[in-house]
Amino acid sequence: MKEFERAIQLNPNYATAHQWFGNQTLILSGDFDRAIAEGKRAVELDPLSLIINAGLGIDYFAARRYDEAIEQLLKTIEIDPRFYYAHWILGEALEMKGQLPEALKEYKKAAELDNDTAMLGFIAEVSAKMGRRDEALKILAQLQQLASQRYVSDYTFALVHLALGENEEAIAWLERAYEHRAGPDIMFIKLDPMLRSLARPSAI
């Protein structure tokens, strides 16, 4: 935290410092109001940056302020409709709002724009939540096959198994993700609303 604060002190107009201070340190510490304030400042300084605009959406998402996250991510997509990351996070915000068909549409759009295997995982898990178990299992098998050829995050498998109601399997994959230090997702395990069905009522 001190390093980000020092960087901002040295250059208060450095938008990226404000963005990452919010998206990483402040979110992880649970200081969501301050994270949002930093995200807003970053957007003020660099209003056309796609990642900075999406970053503010992430701040809102982490704070469970889903309506504001959706609004911000739609603004980001207006700047560039082909920015797959904004479609991805928009899908998560819509999913947390219970708007599953809309979330599925965003995940599929993100998958069209980028071959990130995580998108297949999100398509599978939201399909499972919509009662399309066979479709979810088919995608899960596809992910298992892809994992022998390229990287597929353990966290992705955890989310799919969780959506399928296979909690023990999901926990096993989360443990693997922790052991492997695989990807940035595991950093947010205590905060991720996608895992709320595994948490104690007061935890997520």
Phi and psi in degrees as a GROMACS rama.xvg file:
@    title "Ramachandran Plot"
@    xaxis  label "Phi"
@    yaxis  label "Psi"
@TYPE xy
-61.2237  -34.6151  LYS-2
-66.503  -42.6122  GLU-3
-64.8898  -44.6515  PHE-4
-60.6878  -38.5242  GLU-5
-67.5196  -41.5411  ARG-6
-61.3517  -41.9699  ALA-7
-69.5156  -35.1742  ILE-8
-63.7027  -41.3091  GLN-9
-70.3852  -35.2664  LEU-10
-142.994  85.8432  ASN-11
-61.8073  -17.3979  PRO-12
-99.0945  13.7173  ASN-13
-85.6313  98.4911  TYR-14
-60.3196  -39.8803  ALA-15
-62.6154  -35.8503  THR-16
-63.7144  -42.8547  ALA-17
-62.971  -42.5647  HIS-18
-60.1877  -53.2185  GLN-19
-72.5084  -29.3344  TRP-20
-59.5828  -42.9229  PHE-21
-72.0487  -48.4401  GLY-22
-70.1419  -23.2729  ASN-23
-111.828  -79.0533  GLN-24
-58.6196  -50.4461  THR-25
-72.4808  -38.3059  LEU-26
-63.0741  -46.5513  ILE-27
-63.9236  -29.15  LEU-28
-86.1268  -3.71595  SER-29
80.3241  11.9598  GLY-30
-90.4464  72.2394  ASP-31
-70.3552  -38.0972  PHE-32
-61.578  -42.49  ASP-33
-69.8506  -36.6277  ARG-34
-60.0481  -43.7147  ALA-35
-64.5701  -40.4257  ILE-36
-61.5993  -41.4533  ALA-37
-66.3541  -40.2323  GLU-38
-62.546  -41.2672  GLY-39
-63.9252  -41.2026  LYS-40
-63.6014  -40.1825  ARG-41
-61.3567  -41.4484  ALA-42
-66.5587  -38.9253  VAL-43
-59.0187  -39.5455  GLU-44
-77.7532  -30.4975  LEU-45
-141.459  72.8856  ASP-46
-67.6094  -15.0862  PRO-47
-103.595  0.699875  LEU-48
-72.4213  124.084  SER-49
-65.9326  -47.6236  LEU-50
-68.2264  -33.651  ILE-51
-70.8204  -40.3918  ILE-52
-64.2536  -43.5818  ASN-53
-65.1934  -34.0507  ALA-54
-59.9118  -39.3156  GLY-55
-64.2566  -37.2871  LEU-56
-60.6003  -38.7648  GLY-57
-65.2828  -39.944  ILE-58
-58.7032  -46.6167  ASP-59
-63.4996  -41.7228  TYR-60
-61.1382  -45.9915  PHE-61
-61.8727  -31.7077  ALA-62
-82.4406  1.79489  ALA-63
66.1129  21.7906  ARG-64
-95.0361  72.6876  ARG-65
-68.0424  -37.2594  TYR-66
-61.2001  -42.5859  ASP-67
-70.0828  -34.3292  GLU-68
-62.4404  -45.8133  ALA-69
-61.0132  -45.3398  ILE-70
-60.4443  -44.8292  GLU-71
-67.1002  -39.7027  GLN-72
-70.7942  -33.1019  LEU-73
-65.6859  -36.5214  LEU-74
-62.7922  -40.1802  LYS-75
-62.8463  -42.7136  THR-76
-67.0584  -29.8586  ILE-77
-62.6017  -35.3305  GLU-78
-66.9231  -43.2175  ILE-79
-151.212  101.738  ASP-80
-62.855  -12.1689  PRO-81
-99.4479  11.2502  ARG-82
-82.7353  98.3248  PHE-83
-62.4278  -33.7855  TYR-84
-61.1634  -37.7372  TYR-85
-66.4015  -39.2785  ALA-86
-63.6672  -39.3626  HIS-87
-59.5111  -55.3086  TRP-88
-68.8743  -33.5989  ILE-89
-60.4394  -40.9301  LEU-90
-59.2551  -42.5121  GLY-91
-64.3364  -43.0771  GLU-92
-63.4057  -42.9735  ALA-93
-63.5411  -40.0835  LEU-94
-61.9756  -43.6717  GLU-95
-66.6593  -23.3017  MET-96
-81.6429  -6.40133  LYS-97
85.8965  9.5098  GLY-98
-92.093  71.6258  GLN-99
-66.2245  -44.7943  LEU-100
-59.8125  -39.5998  PRO-101
-67.4408  -38.7165  GLU-102
-63.5  -43.2811  ALA-103
-60.2689  -40.2114  LEU-104
-61.1388  -41.6745  LYS-105
-68.7873  -40.4123  GLU-106
-62.6948  -40.6389  TYR-107
-66.9559  -37.1027  LYS-108
-65.2837  -42.6987  LYS-109
-61.0696  -40.2345  ALA-110
-64.9317  -33.1117  ALA-111
-66.9515  -32.7322  GLU-112
-87.9977  -19.7986  LEU-113
-153.694  142.805  ASP-114
-90.6459  26.383  ASN-115
-58.848  122.779  ASP-116
-64.6429  -22.2418  THR-117
-59.3045  -30.8766  ALA-118
-66.0869  -37.9791  MET-119
-60.8823  -39.1106  LEU-120
-61.7234  -43.7959  GLY-121
-66.4125  -37.7324  PHE-122
-62.6473  -40.9911  ILE-123
-65.7135  -46.9759  ALA-124
-70.7442  -36.3952  GLU-125
-73.3852  -31.1193  VAL-126
-61.7785  -42.2007  SER-127
-61.338  -42.0519  ALA-128
-65.8365  -25.6708  LYS-129
-86.7526  3.17238  MET-130
88.5494  8.76671  GLY-131
-95.9801  64.16  ARG-132
-62.0958  -43.519  ARG-133
-59.9048  -41.0977  ASP-134
-65.1958  -41.8329  GLU-135
-62.9882  -42.4158  ALA-136
-65.3924  -35.9738  LEU-137
-63.1568  -43.0932  LYS-138
-69.243  -36.6076  ILE-139
-60.039  -42.5607  LEU-140
-63.0311  -37.6207  ALA-141
-63.3595  -41.8339  GLN-142
-64.5595  -39.341  LEU-143
-63.1084  -39.1091  GLN-144
-68.4869  -42.3008  GLN-145
-62.6643  -32.3095  LEU-146
-63.0299  -20.2363  ALA-147
-82.4825  -9.91275  SER-148
-115.942  -28.6599  GLN-149
-153.529  174.17  ARG-150
-73.2808  128.321  TYR-151
-128.674  124.763  VAL-152
-64.9907  138.795  SER-153
-57.206  -34.6336  ASP-154
-61.6679  -37.4657  TYR-155
-61.6128  -46.1145  THR-156
-61.548  -38.0436  PHE-157
-60.9229  -44.7457  ALA-158
-64.3454  -39.2733  LEU-159
-66.2579  -46.5427  VAL-160
-63.9257  -35.677  HIS-161
-63.5567  -44.0236  LEU-162
-64.8305  -29.0616  ALA-163
-79.8117  -1.72986  LEU-164
83.2185  13.5515  GLY-165
-100.411  74.2854  GLU-166
-63.5404  -41.5941  ASN-167
-64.1617  -39.8034  GLU-168
-65.3403  -39.8973  GLU-169
-61.6995  -43.8603  ALA-170
-63.0447  -39.8393  ILE-171
-61.2851  -40.6236  ALA-172
-69.8736  -35.2305  TRP-173
-65.7085  -37.7559  LEU-174
-64.2174  -39.0282  GLU-175
-64.8958  -41.0426  ARG-176
-60.1253  -40.7725  ALA-177
-66.2134  -45.0517  TYR-178
-62.8886  -38.7591  GLU-179
-85.1882  -7.39189  HIS-180
50.8101  43.4783  ARG-181
-87.0936  108.083  ALA-182
74.5049  168.342  GLY-183
-76.9614  -16.8684  PRO-184
-56.8863  -39.5073  ASP-185
-63.4336  -22.6576  ILE-186
-61.3127  -29.3873  MET-187
-102.884  18.6866  PHE-188
-58.6905  -34.6943  ILE-189
-77.9046  -14.6636  LYS-190
-110.572  -18.3389  LEU-191
-67.2442  115.164  ASP-192
-66.525  -17.5449  PRO-193
-64.8355  -18.6  MET-194
-102.162  11.6488  LEU-195
-62.3297  -27.368  ARG-196
-70.0591  -15.1342  SER-197
-91.7435  -14.9042  LEU-198
-90.3529  158.168  ALA-199
-63.522  152.264  ARG-200
-51.088  -31.8136  PRO-201
-92.5556  -1.96842  SER-202
-88.7217  -45.043  ALA-203
